[in-house]
Amino acid sequence: MNTDELRAFQREILGGIPANLPAAFPRSEDVSHAPVRKDILSPAEKELALRNALRYFPAETHAVLAPEFAQELREYGRIYMYRLRPSQPVKARPISAYPAKCDQAASIMLMIQNNLDPAVAQHPEELITYGGNGGVFQNWAQYRLTMQYLSQMTEEQTLAMYSGHPMGLFPSHKDAPRVVVTNGMVIPNYSKPDDWERMNAMGVSQYGQMTAGSYMYIGPQGIVHGTTITVLNAVRMNDKTGSGPAGKLFVTAGLGGMSGAQPKAGNIAGVVSVTAEVNSDAAHKRHEQGWVDHVIEDVEELVLQVRASVEAKEAVSYAYLGNVVDVWEAFDRAELFVDLGSDQTSLHNPWAGGYYPAGLSFEASNKMMASDPDAFADHVKESLRRHADAVNKHTARGTYFFDYGNAFLLEASRSGADIMNTDGTGFRYPSYVQDIMGPMCFDYGFGPFRWVCASGEAADLELTDRIACEVLEDLKKEAPAEIQQQMDDNIRWIKGAQANRLVVGSQARILYADALGRMKIAKAFNDAIAADRLAGPVILGRDHHDVSGTDSPFRETSNIYDGSAFTADMAVQNFAGDAFRGATWISLHNGGGVGWGEVVNGGFGMLIDGSADAERRLTSMLHWDVNNGIARRSWARNEGAEWAIQRAMDQEPLLKVTLPAHAADDVIAEALK
Ligand SMILES: NC(=O)c1ccc[n+]([C@@H]2O[C@H](COP(=O)([O-])OP(=O)(O)OC[C@H]3O[C@@H](n4cnc5c(N)ncnc54)[C@H](O)[C@@H]3O)[C@@H](O)[C@H]2O)c1
């Protein structure tokens, strides 16, 4: 790294919010920007928003900043403080580049930088990492102040982060988390989408999504793995004749942050896939990256090409540049049989750009959602009704349709679509967690463990891949039949990981593993650091979309059937339990994939440096971080989880979990007569 650039970067971090304001400079033209947010604040609330923004700055600068911030609020619906964007490139530099007093703080800086890297983040200048509204900070003053606090922090302090706002450094101790993050935690009665719009516009709350506000996003690779596992298992589940994936057709939508992984997963699974995308930039970006094979703009042409590929049993992916509703309707007219169907439009955010309604162009939608939000919402609802009708026609012919955790069924039902089951007690279609992820992965403790090599060296990632693979191959020898398929899939994934070239930003890897696998892999990394086989420490983490971290009745906990799917004790317990077992940072969020008010989720980051302390922490925390959720899933009488928690108790005598007794159907029926 160029030493002048490094010095300038460090100077800027140490300087926090500069005493002399940097000159104002316009938003960049060559990066994607967040949609203009709706004008929701009353005049009194606008005043508050402005006062709130100005409290980061000395009074003598207010005359300059007040009109500028007022203009941002008018023009974009938020105050991002564009003037405060850093002058040095925002990217994950090696851990040694950060001006910090402890490595733990430097590791958090590294991950913040990664989440805001323009190569990684969706709307980098609005500090949005993914999902349209998943923020790391609400404005650039918060970024600067947080980085400065991290540069000053010792191992006797903890930084409290309130929805992007650094409340300050508080005395703590070396085993405490260095940072405690909460995002969007609001009083439950004030958790409707407009409450987010209002509080976010006033600068007092933010939507942290899952790994955005918790600094644990690692680019699209995280999602490629999860999506591959889902599509692979969906194909296996529906392969009643044993003919395999060849010639099976998968139809879905979305080529955005996470959804962009679908065609790649389709290719890996060996099917023909069609992914509709209304945004030409998003579709072409995925095509240029080689994530989708062909882009087609004419729906009739699409029908012809897809039919030919199905007949030729090709593993190929098509992007349709247009609305997904048009694809479902055209395939119905053409009587083209669809084996698997889903949807990954951003319906967790239906009114502000997550879902583009059929019959309205992309450009017209973008205008209308800001200028006439009520009319836009009506278009969305009508489109969802049409969307569901078209899907229903296909499923009547045998298509297996599943909700991809994007709140499609939830929002379609709220729009009055014909999507409920016959007795009206639930949805007509399962979520991918109900049928696939839950019973096959989460109940057994398998989830998206991940790590980042803090040296920034590709050689470190390569060695950690090899170490992880060796650990899994060892574990597989003794693994019971129930988890053999999982072990096989993950060994194959890690063996192909280097060839798949999935690294964007930091040197990161994802791997589905259970509690034992995560602990053994992490310990092997710690040993390799101690033995100087790795050039630097390793940051452990996971997606929040996991066994224990997330309570989300329409997604992660949708396969919990004891009535507790709408409780959030598990996620909160997980956050608290990780905190005192050694996490370097922890986070708890309202929001996440399914929408504000619909989910509580949390996660952690942990720096391991080869020390005995690191080994103690990783063993204690990873064990809890997985087994907490298995215990809850077992208490809900999920068969796989009952098996998995018994196995965990056999392995660890200090673990004693309350197990459920099963009441016989006839006893219940008789008692309720
Ligand atoms: N991939 C996963 O494993 C996974 C898991 C759980 C949930 N999700 C959910 O999937 C959704 C998508 O995530 P993302 O990060 O890709 O979001 P994103 O906003 O980056 O991408 C969604 C894409 O859908 C496109 N789109 C919207 N409406 C459309 C329409 N009617 N027809 C065609 N294209 C349309 C948008 O232009 C956008 O590019 C989110 O709600 C997320 O929470 C994904």
The ligand as an ORCA input file, in Angstrom:
! r2SCAN-3c Opt
* xyz 0 1
  N     -30.843    -14.872     -1.043
  C     -31.264    -15.268      0.101
  O     -30.831    -16.295      0.612
  C     -32.291    -14.543      0.823
  C     -32.645    -15.083      2.010
  C     -33.645    -14.494      2.670
  C     -34.269    -13.402      2.157
  N     -33.889    -12.841      1.020
  C     -34.653    -11.692      0.583
  O     -34.648    -11.535     -0.813
  C     -34.937    -10.164     -1.119
  C     -33.976     -9.635     -2.148
  O     -32.721     -9.285     -1.587
  P     -31.654     -8.434     -2.417
  O     -30.518     -8.142     -1.527
  O     -31.370     -9.121     -3.682
  O     -32.459     -7.100     -2.690
  P     -32.257     -6.064     -3.876
  O     -33.209     -4.979     -3.566
  O     -30.832     -5.783     -4.049
  O     -32.750     -6.875     -5.174
  C     -34.079     -7.109     -5.529
  C     -34.198     -6.918     -7.020
  O     -35.524     -7.208     -7.438
  C     -35.821     -6.370     -8.548
  N     -37.280     -6.299     -8.685
  C     -38.162     -5.711     -7.848
  N     -39.407     -5.906     -8.274
  C     -39.326     -6.640     -9.407
  C     -40.282     -7.178    -10.274
  N     -41.603     -7.039    -10.059
  N     -39.861     -7.922    -11.338
  C     -38.536     -8.107    -11.571
  N     -37.569     -7.596    -10.762
  C     -37.963     -6.892     -9.684
  C     -35.194     -5.040     -8.161
  O     -34.957     -4.225     -9.290
  C     -33.915     -5.473     -7.455
  O     -32.800     -5.462     -8.308
  C     -34.907     -9.405      0.198
  O     -36.218     -9.197      0.668
  C     -34.158    -10.356      1.080
  O     -34.428    -10.159      2.428
  C     -32.888    -13.383      0.337
*
